[in-house]
Amino acid sequence: MKILVIGYSSSGKSTFSKRIGNVYNIPVLHIDKIFFSPNWVERDKTQVEQEIREFMKSDSWIIDGLYRNQARERFEIADQIFIFDFNRFKCLYGAVVRRVKFHNQIRDSIAEGCKERLNFSFIWWILFGGRKKESKVLLKSIQTTYHNKVIVFKNRKQTNNYLKQIGYTGSLKYE
């Protein structure tokens, strides 16, 4: 089984990916974990692309995040695509909660040396930068082109209901 989990920043994609990975016993690649070097420095795009390709050689995988350079290939071979299309203010709330919970720590879904942060540029990205027309058009295009394998979540209740349906029995609190 090959699964993509994409959508807006701070919507819960990483937590969801870990949970479905546990249910199906499938490895998860958090793109943020390989996209950044310590202190949130972006890595060489060629190297990131090579690491994604290597991960995709497995029979089963879950990829959390959207690195657009290889996106088309991933959409084609994925069996299931989950799109997190949450309201921008719910995403901001999620980022604030995560920042409080992981203050001065490094989450397991982010690169080593990248402490949890919530600065003005990230807040701007959550509210506006990551929601430009280009991003909205891309998400709509994915829904249309791959409609037979796309599930869109608009809120946490929908994601939790899905998790229950597939047999997830752990906590439904988001990290």
N, CA and C of each residue as an Amber inpcrd file, in Angstrom:
protein
   525
   0.8500000  -1.1770000   0.0000000   0.0000000   0.0000000   0.0000000
   0.8970000   1.2410000   0.0000000   0.5900000   2.1880000  -0.8680000
   1.3540000   3.4300000  -0.9800000   0.4040000   4.5980000  -0.7400000
   0.7340000   5.4060000   0.2640000  -0.1800000   6.4430000   0.7430000
   0.5270000   7.7980000   0.7740000  -0.1550000   8.8250000   0.2780000
   0.3070000  10.2070000   0.3910000  -0.6080000  10.9530000   1.3420000
  -0.0250000  11.7670000   2.2000000  -0.7830000  12.6180000   3.1070000
  -0.2920000  14.0470000   2.8540000  -1.1570000  14.8630000   2.2640000
  -0.7680000  16.2180000   1.8870000  -1.7970000  17.2100000   2.4070000
  -1.4580000  18.4800000   2.3540000  -2.4020000  19.5020000   2.7770000
  -1.6910000  20.6580000   3.4540000  -2.4710000  21.4760000   4.1060000
  -1.9730000  22.7150000   4.6830000  -1.1310000  22.4820000   5.9380000
  -0.1870000  23.3910000   6.1580000   0.7060000  23.3290000   7.3190000
  -0.0780000  23.3240000   8.6210000   0.3820000  22.5080000   9.5450000
  -0.1640000  22.4250000  10.9080000  -1.6000000  21.9180000  10.9660000
  -1.9810000  21.1080000   9.9840000  -3.3330000  20.5450000   9.9880000
  -3.3960000  19.1660000  10.6380000  -2.2460000  18.5800000  10.9750000
  -2.2420000  17.2700000  11.6250000  -1.7910000  16.1330000  10.7260000
  -1.1820000  16.4480000   9.6070000  -0.7520000  15.4240000   8.6450000
   0.2420000  14.4340000   9.2500000   1.2230000  14.9510000   9.9860000
   2.2630000  14.0730000  10.5330000   1.7020000  13.1100000  11.5720000
   0.8650000  13.6160000  12.4430000   0.2460000  12.7570000  13.4600000
  -0.6330000  11.7040000  12.7890000  -1.4290000  12.1090000  11.8340000
  -2.2770000  11.1750000  11.0950000  -1.4170000  10.1150000  10.4000000
  -0.3350000  10.5530000   9.7600000   0.5460000   9.6150000   9.0470000
   1.1270000   8.5660000   9.9970000   1.5830000   9.0110000  11.1610000
   2.1160000   8.0610000  12.1450000   1.0380000   7.0590000  12.5630000
  -0.1610000   7.5450000  12.7530000  -1.2390000   6.6580000  13.2080000
  -1.6260000   5.6280000  12.1600000  -1.7560000   6.0390000  10.9100000
  -2.1080000   5.0350000   9.8940000  -0.9090000   4.1140000   9.6320000
   0.2950000   4.6480000   9.8010000   1.4800000   3.7980000   9.6840000
   1.4820000   2.7000000  10.7270000   1.0580000   3.0390000  11.9420000
   0.9680000   2.0390000  13.0110000  -0.1220000   1.0170000  12.7280000
  -1.2700000   1.4660000  12.2380000  -2.3700000   0.5470000  11.9500000
  -1.9720000  -0.4490000  10.8600000  -1.3700000   0.0570000   9.7860000
  -1.0230000  -0.7960000   8.6440000   0.3980000  -1.3580000   8.7110000
   1.1640000  -0.9550000   9.7360000   2.5580000  -1.3820000   9.8680000
   3.3690000  -1.0460000   8.6140000   3.2880000   0.2270000   8.2210000
   3.9650000   0.7350000   7.0200000   4.9080000   1.8630000   7.4500000
   6.1190000   1.9060000   6.8800000   7.0410000   2.9960000   7.2200000
   6.5340000   4.3480000   6.7170000   6.8540000   5.3930000   7.4910000
   6.4140000   6.7540000   7.1700000   7.6360000   7.6270000   6.9090000
   7.5890000   8.3790000   5.8340000   8.5980000   9.3930000   5.5550000
   7.9520000  10.7540000   5.7550000   8.4510000  11.5030000   6.7400000
   8.0120000  12.8840000   6.9510000   8.9620000  13.7560000   6.1280000
   8.4560000  14.3670000   5.0740000   9.3340000  15.1390000   4.1960000
  10.0590000  16.2440000   4.9550000   9.4140000  16.8470000   5.9500000
  10.0990000  17.8870000   6.7350000  11.3580000  17.3460000   7.4130000
  11.3950000  16.0690000   7.6680000  12.5430000  15.4640000   8.3470000
  13.7750000  15.4360000   7.4410000  13.5690000  15.3470000   6.1390000
  14.7120000  15.3180000   5.2140000  14.8770000  16.6310000   4.4450000
  13.8850000  17.4860000   4.4520000  13.9490000  18.7450000   3.7170000
  14.8210000  19.7800000   4.4270000  14.9090000  19.6690000   5.7510000
  15.6590000  20.6420000   6.5410000  16.9060000  20.0370000   7.1640000
  17.9190000  20.8890000   7.3160000  19.1070000  20.6100000   8.1320000
  18.8840000  21.3150000   9.4600000  19.7820000  21.1220000  10.4400000
  19.6100000  21.8330000  11.7130000  19.3610000  23.3310000  11.5290000
  18.5920000  23.8740000  12.4620000  18.2230000  25.2970000  12.4830000
  17.3650000  25.7100000  11.2870000  16.6020000  24.7600000  10.7510000
  15.6260000  25.0320000   9.7030000  16.2450000  25.4990000   8.3870000
  17.4560000  25.0520000   8.1090000  18.1100000  25.3900000   6.8460000
  17.6580000  24.3720000   5.7990000  17.1810000  24.8660000   4.6510000
  16.7370000  23.9590000   3.5880000  17.9400000  23.2220000   3.0030000
  17.7670000  21.9210000   2.7940000  18.8200000  21.0920000   2.2120000
  18.8030000  21.1940000   0.6950000  19.8360000  20.6580000   0.0880000
  19.9430000  20.6100000  -1.3640000  18.7640000  19.8190000  -1.9420000
  18.0550000  20.4280000  -2.8690000  16.8450000  19.8130000  -3.4150000
  17.1250000  18.4940000  -4.1460000  18.2780000  18.3930000  -4.7780000
  18.6340000  17.1470000  -5.4660000  18.7870000  16.0060000  -4.4750000
  19.4200000  16.2830000  -3.3510000  19.6020000  15.2620000  -2.3160000
  18.2570000  14.8490000  -1.7180000  17.4070000  15.8280000  -1.4510000
  16.0750000  15.5260000  -0.9090000  15.3120000  14.6430000  -1.8940000
  15.3620000  15.0060000  -3.1510000  14.6690000  14.2400000  -4.1890000
  15.1920000  12.8040000  -4.2520000  16.4940000  12.6210000  -4.1400000
  17.0790000  11.2750000  -4.1550000  16.5900000  10.4530000  -2.9610000
  16.4960000  11.0760000  -1.8010000  16.0420000  10.3640000  -0.6110000
  14.5710000   9.9610000  -0.7270000  13.7650000  10.8220000  -1.3120000
  12.3560000  10.4770000  -1.5260000  12.2550000   9.3110000  -2.5000000
  12.9900000   9.3780000  -3.6010000  12.9830000   8.2880000  -4.5940000
  13.4150000   6.9630000  -3.9740000  14.4320000   6.9960000  -3.1470000
  14.9100000   5.7830000  -2.4940000  13.8200000   5.1940000  -1.5980000
  13.1560000   6.0540000  -0.8400000  12.0740000   5.6140000   0.0390000
  10.9290000   4.9960000  -0.7650000  10.6610000   5.5520000  -1.9270000
   9.5560000   5.0940000  -2.7630000   9.8150000   3.7370000  -3.4170000
  11.0230000   3.2180000  -3.3200000  11.3230000   1.9030000  -3.8890000
  10.6800000   0.7700000  -3.0960000  10.2670000   1.0530000  -1.8810000
   9.6130000   0.0350000  -1.0450000   8.2580000  -0.3400000  -1.6170000
   7.7900000  -1.5260000  -1.2550000   6.4760000  -1.9800000  -1.7050000
   5.3530000  -1.1910000  -1.0520000   5.5750000  -0.7590000   0.1850000
   4.5610000  -0.0150000   0.9320000   5.2190000   1.1790000   1.5920000
   4.5290000   2.2970000   1.5830000   5.0500000   3.4970000   2.2280000
   3.9430000   4.5190000   2.4610000   4.2510000   5.4190000   3.3800000
   3.4070000   6.5940000   3.6240000   4.3430000   7.7930000   3.5410000
   3.9930000   8.7560000   2.7200000   4.7660000   9.9830000   2.6270000
   3.8990000  11.1210000   3.1350000   4.4320000  11.8040000   4.1450000
   3.7590000  12.9200000   4.8040000   4.3720000  14.2170000   4.2880000
   3.5920000  14.9420000   3.5090000   4.0530000  16.2300000   3.0060000
   4.0930000  16.2440000   1.4920000   4.2650000  17.4430000   0.9780000
   4.2480000  17.6160000  -0.4760000   5.5090000  18.3440000  -0.9070000
   6.4080000  17.6080000  -1.5140000   7.5920000  18.1850000  -2.1180000
   7.3050000  18.1450000  -3.6060000   7.0280000  19.2630000  -4.1900000
   6.4210000  19.3200000  -5.5220000   7.2700000  18.7920000  -6.6640000
   8.5800000  18.7470000  -6.5220000   9.4120000  18.2990000  -7.6410000
   9.0400000  16.9040000  -8.1210000   8.7120000  16.0160000  -7.2120000
   8.3600000  14.6490000  -7.5900000   6.8850000  14.3450000  -7.3890000
   6.1190000  15.3400000  -7.1650000   4.7310000  15.1100000  -6.7790000
   3.9520000  14.2960000  -7.8110000   4.0670000  14.6250000  -9.0780000
   3.2860000  13.9370000 -10.1100000   3.5330000  12.4340000 -10.0720000
   4.7830000  12.0360000  -9.9770000   5.1180000  10.6180000  -9.9230000
   4.4760000   9.9490000  -8.7020000   4.5430000  10.6190000  -7.5550000
   3.9540000  10.0500000  -6.3420000   2.4390000   9.9210000  -6.4580000
   1.7980000  10.9260000  -7.0550000   0.3420000  10.8620000  -7.2160000
  -0.0460000   9.6660000  -8.0860000   0.7270000   9.4450000  -9.1210000
   0.4260000   8.3500000 -10.0520000   0.5150000   6.9810000  -9.3850000
   1.5470000   6.7680000  -8.5690000   1.7460000   5.4200000  -8.0160000
   1.0790000   5.2070000  -6.6610000   0.6060000   6.2720000  -6.0480000
  -0.0660000   6.1200000  -4.7430000  -1.3800000   5.3620000  -4.8960000
  -1.6640000   4.5340000  -3.9030000  -2.9490000   3.8370000  -3.8570000
  -4.0160000   4.7060000  -3.2050000  -3.5810000   5.5770000  -2.2920000
  -4.5060000   6.4330000  -1.5380000  -3.8480000   7.7880000  -1.3240000
  -4.6260000   8.8590000  -1.4880000  -4.1420000  10.2140000  -1.2400000
  -5.1070000  10.8750000  -0.2590000  -4.5600000  11.3120000   0.8560000
  -5.3490000  12.0490000   1.8420000  -4.9810000  13.5190000   1.7300000
  -5.9900000  14.3710000   1.6200000  -5.7640000  15.8110000   1.5460000
  -6.3600000  16.4630000   2.7890000  -5.5200000  17.1780000   3.5240000
  -5.9620000  17.9190000   4.7050000  -6.2620000  19.3480000   4.2810000
  -7.5390000  19.6380000   4.0990000  -8.0040000  20.9420000   3.6120000
  -8.7110000  21.6700000   4.7510000  -7.9490000  21.9430000   5.8000000
  -8.5040000  22.5670000   7.0040000  -8.5300000  24.0870000   6.8670000
  -9.4340000  24.6960000   7.6010000  -9.5260000  26.1460000   7.7320000
  -8.1900000  26.6880000   8.2570000  -7.7660000  27.8170000   7.7330000
  -6.4700000  28.4010000   8.1180000  -6.3580000  28.6950000   9.6120000
  -7.4690000  29.0540000  10.2500000  -7.4180000  29.3780000  11.6720000
  -7.3290000  28.1220000  12.5350000  -7.9070000  27.0180000  12.0590000
  -7.7300000  25.7310000  12.7490000  -6.2750000  25.2910000  12.6530000
  -5.6560000  25.5450000  11.5040000  -4.2410000  25.2040000  11.3360000
  -3.3680000  26.0610000  12.2510000  -3.6790000  27.3480000  12.3420000
  -2.9230000  28.2270000  13.2330000  -3.0730000  27.7620000  14.6810000
  -4.2810000  27.3990000  15.0560000  -4.5170000  26.8760000  16.4030000
  -3.6600000  25.6250000  16.6340000  -3.6250000  24.7320000  15.6470000
  -2.8130000  23.5310000  15.7550000  -1.3430000  23.8460000  15.9420000
  -0.8520000  24.8720000  15.2440000   0.5470000  25.2740000  15.3690000
   0.8400000  25.8320000  16.7580000  -0.0990000  26.6050000  17.2970000
   0.0810000  27.1690000  18.6390000   0.1110000  26.0560000  19.6880000
  -0.8210000  25.1270000  19.6020000  -0.8710000  24.0000000  20.5500000
   0.4230000  23.1890000  20.4530000   0.8590000  22.9210000  19.2400000
   2.0910000  22.1460000  19.0360000   3.2930000  22.8950000  19.6080000
   3.3270000  24.1960000  19.4060000   4.4400000  25.0180000  19.9220000
   4.4990000  24.9520000  21.4470000   3.3540000  25.0200000  22.0840000
   3.3100000  24.9400000  23.5460000   3.7480000  23.5490000  24.0140000
   3.2270000  22.5330000  23.3780000   3.5300000  21.1580000  23.7860000
   5.0040000  20.8010000  23.5820000   5.5880000  21.2480000  22.4890000
   6.9590000  20.8750000  22.1580000   7.9450000  22.0280000  22.3220000
   7.6410000  22.9620000  23.2250000   8.5100000  24.1170000  23.4480000
   9.9660000  23.6890000  23.6310000  10.8220000  24.2440000  22.7930000
  12.2640000  24.0210000  22.8730000  12.6530000  22.5540000  22.6790000
  11.8070000  21.7780000  21.9880000  12.0840000  20.3700000  21.7170000
  12.1050000  20.1400000  20.2100000  12.5110000  18.9370000  19.8380000
  12.5120000  18.5310000  18.4390000  11.5240000  17.3830000  18.2920000
  10.4980000  17.5930000  17.4920000   9.5070000  16.5320000  17.2550000
  10.1130000  15.4110000  16.4230000   9.5290000  14.2190000  16.5040000
  10.0480000  13.0900000  15.7360000   9.7220000  13.1750000  14.2470000
   8.8990000  14.1240000  13.8370000   8.5490000  14.2560000  12.4230000
   9.2700000  15.4270000  11.7560000  10.2920000  15.9520000  12.4280000
  11.0540000  17.0760000  11.8880000  12.5400000  16.7410000  11.9910000
  13.3530000  17.4370000  11.2400000  14.7820000  17.1560000  11.1810000
  15.4780000  17.4150000  12.5180000  16.5370000  16.6480000  12.7510000
  17.3740000  16.8670000  13.9330000  17.8880000  18.3020000  13.9190000
  17.9070000  18.9170000  15.0900000  18.4280000  20.2720000  15.1930000
  17.4240000  21.3580000  14.8460000  16.1780000  20.9720000  14.6080000
  15.1330000  21.9500000  14.3030000  14.1460000  21.9890000  15.4710000
  14.3830000  22.8920000  16.3850000  13.5060000  23.0150000  17.5480000
  12.1780000  23.6120000  17.1190000  11.1400000  23.1840000  17.7930000
   9.7920000  23.6950000  17.5030000   9.7870000  25.2100000  17.6000000
   9.1650000  25.8420000  16.6360000   9.1120000  27.3040000  16.6280000
   7.7920000  27.7790000  16.0550000   7.4660000  28.9900000  16.3940000
   6.2830000  29.6320000  15.8260000   6.6160000  31.1220000  15.7160000
   7.2200000  31.4690000  14.5980000   7.6100000  32.8570000  14.3810000
   6.6600000  33.5160000  13.3760000   6.8660000  34.7990000  13.1600000
   5.9680000  35.5500000  12.2820000   5.9200000  34.9600000  10.8740000
   7.0660000  34.5580000  10.3320000   7.0680000  34.0440000   8.9630000
   6.2780000  32.7400000   8.8510000   6.3460000  31.8890000   9.8830000
   5.5710000  30.6480000   9.8390000   4.0760000  30.9310000  10.0120000
   3.7360000  31.8630000  10.8830000   2.3260000  32.2570000  11.0370000
   1.7970000  32.8030000   9.7130000   2.5970000  33.6350000   9.0480000
   2.1890000  34.1860000   7.7450000   2.0020000  33.0590000   6.7400000
   2.9130000  32.0620000   6.7670000   2.8150000  30.9280000   5.8460000
   1.5090000  30.1580000   6.0830000   1.1800000  29.8960000   7.3470000
  -0.0420000  29.1540000   7.6800000  -1.2820000  29.9140000   7.2070000
  -1.3000000  31.2080000   7.4560000  -2.4930000  32.0060000   7.1370000
  -2.6000000  32.4130000   5.6730000  -1.4570000  32.6890000   5.0410000
  -1.5210000  33.2490000   3.6830000  -0.5870000  32.5760000   2.6760000
   0.6850000  32.4890000   2.9830000   1.6890000  32.0070000   2.0320000
   1.4210000  30.6230000   1.4780000   1.0100000  29.7170000   2.3240000
   0.7320000  28.3520000   1.8870000  -0.6470000  28.1790000   1.2750000
  -1.3830000  29.2670000   1.1610000  -2.7470000  29.2120000   0.6370000
  -2.9290000  30.0900000  -0.5960000  -1.8540000  30.3120000  -1.2840000
  -1.9350000  31.1010000  -2.5130000  -2.7570000  30.3460000  -3.5430000
  -3.1810000  31.0670000  -4.5500000  -4.0220000  30.4860000  -5.5890000
  -3.3800000  29.2290000  -6.1840000  -2.0820000  29.2680000  -6.3870000
  -1.3610000  28.1300000  -6.9590000  -1.5610000  26.8620000  -6.1150000
  -1.4910000  26.9910000  -4.8010000  -1.6760000  25.8370000  -3.9070000
  -3.1070000  25.3260000  -3.9580000  -4.0550000  26.2360000  -3.9570000
  -5.4580000  25.8340000  -4.0090000  -5.7800000  25.1320000  -5.3250000
  -5.2280000  25.6610000  -6.4250000  -5.4420000  25.0460000  -7.7380000
  -4.8280000  23.6480000  -7.7640000  -3.6430000  23.5070000  -7.1940000
  -2.9910000  22.1990000  -7.1550000  -3.8310000  21.1850000  -6.3840000
  -4.3000000  21.5500000  -5.1980000  -5.1170000  20.6190000  -4.4100000
  -6.3990000  20.2450000  -5.1510000  -7.0230000  21.2160000  -5.7920000
  -8.2560000  20.9420000  -6.5630000  -7.9450000  20.0220000  -7.7430000
  -6.8250000  20.2660000  -8.4020000  -6.4190000  19.4340000  -9.5290000
  -6.1750000  17.9900000  -9.1010000  -5.5450000  17.8090000  -7.9600000
  -5.3040000  16.4630000  -7.4410000  -6.6330000  15.7680000  -7.1630000
  -7.5570000  16.5000000  -6.5480000  -8.8780000  15.9240000  -6.2520000
  -9.5860000  15.4910000  -7.5290000  -9.4820000  16.2980000  -8.5730000
 -10.1630000  16.0030000  -9.8410000  -9.4740000  14.8680000 -10.5900000
  -8.1640000  14.9620000 -10.7300000  -7.4100000  13.9790000 -11.5130000
  -7.4110000  12.5950000 -10.8700000  -7.2920000  12.5530000  -9.5520000
  -7.1710000  11.2730000  -8.8450000  -8.3800000  11.0070000  -7.9520000
  -9.5470000  11.4470000  -8.3950000 -10.7630000  11.3880000  -7.5720000
 -11.0550000   9.9960000  -7.0180000 -10.6500000   8.9630000  -7.7290000
 -10.9430000   7.5950000  -7.2730000 -10.0640000   7.1330000  -6.1080000
  -9.0230000   7.9130000  -5.7910000  -8.1660000   7.5050000  -4.6790000
  -7.8850000   8.6400000  -3.6900000  -8.7060000   9.6780000  -3.7400000
  -8.5310000  10.8290000  -2.8480000  -9.6160000  10.8580000  -1.7770000
  -9.1680000  11.1170000  -0.5440000 -10.0920000  11.4020000   0.5520000
  -9.6930000  12.7710000   1.0940000 -10.6620000  13.6800000   1.1680000
 -10.4050000  15.0310000   1.6580000 -10.9760000  15.1580000   3.0590000
 -10.1260000  15.6300000   3.9710000 -10.5630000  15.9130000   5.3350000
 -10.6540000  17.4240000   5.4920000 -11.8080000  17.8800000   5.9900000
 -12.0120000  19.3060000   6.2370000 -11.8530000  19.6640000   7.7120000
 -11.8530000  18.6490000   8.5800000 -11.7510000  18.9150000  10.0160000
 -11.2680000  17.6690000  10.7600000 -10.9340000  17.8650000  12.0150000
 -10.4010000  16.8140000  12.8710000 -11.4100000  15.6880000  13.0890000
 -12.6780000  16.0110000  13.1820000 -13.6990000  14.9800000  13.3920000
 -13.6780000  13.9640000  12.2450000 -13.5320000  14.4380000  11.0250000
 -13.4780000  13.5320000   9.8760000 -12.2440000  12.6270000   9.9410000
 -11.0950000  13.1970000  10.3130000  -9.8860000  12.3670000  10.4020000
 -10.0250000  11.3260000  11.5100000 -10.5830000  11.7270000  12.6390000
 -10.7580000  10.7850000  13.7450000 -11.7360000   9.6770000  13.3910000
 -12.8100000  10.0130000  12.7010000 -13.7610000   8.9850000  12.2650000
 -13.0930000   7.9860000  11.3290000 -12.2650000   8.4810000  10.4310000
 -11.5520000   7.5920000   9.5130000 -10.6170000   6.6580000  10.2950000
  -9.8750000   7.2290000  11.2250000  -8.9630000   6.4110000  12.0260000
  -9.7060000   5.3010000  12.7640000 -10.8450000   5.6310000  13.3320000
 -11.6540000   4.6120000  14.0210000 -12.0980000   3.5290000  13.0420000
 -12.4890000   3.9400000  11.8320000 -12.9530000   2.9810000  10.8190000
 -11.8790000   1.9790000  10.4330000 -10.6200000   2.3950000  10.4380000
  -9.5460000   1.4770000  10.0330000  -8.9650000   0.7100000  11.2170000
  -9.5370000   0.9120000  12.4000000  -9.1280000   0.1170000  13.5480000
  -8.1020000   0.7740000  14.4680000  -7.8870000   2.0590000  14.3340000
  -6.9690000   2.7390000  15.2370000  -7.6310000   2.8390000  16.6050000
  -6.8970000   2.4170000  17.6460000  -7.4870000   2.3940000  18.9950000
  -6.7690000   3.2930000  19.9990000  -5.7500000   4.0180000  19.5340000
  -5.0100000   4.8940000  20.4470000  -5.7230000   6.2150000  20.6850000
  -4.9970000   7.1220000  21.3140000  -5.5170000   8.4550000  21.5930000
  -5.8120000   9.1910000  20.3010000  -6.8820000   9.9770000  20.3150000
  -7.2160000  10.7860000  19.1400000  -6.8080000  12.2380000  19.3150000
  -6.0460000  12.5270000  20.3690000  -5.5240000  13.8880000  20.5440000
  -4.4200000  14.1030000  19.5220000  -4.3570000  15.3090000  19.0030000
  -3.3210000  15.6110000  18.0080000  -2.1310000  16.2850000  18.6340000
  -0.9560000  15.9650000  18.0990000   0.3150000  16.4540000  18.6280000
   0.8660000  17.5500000  17.7480000
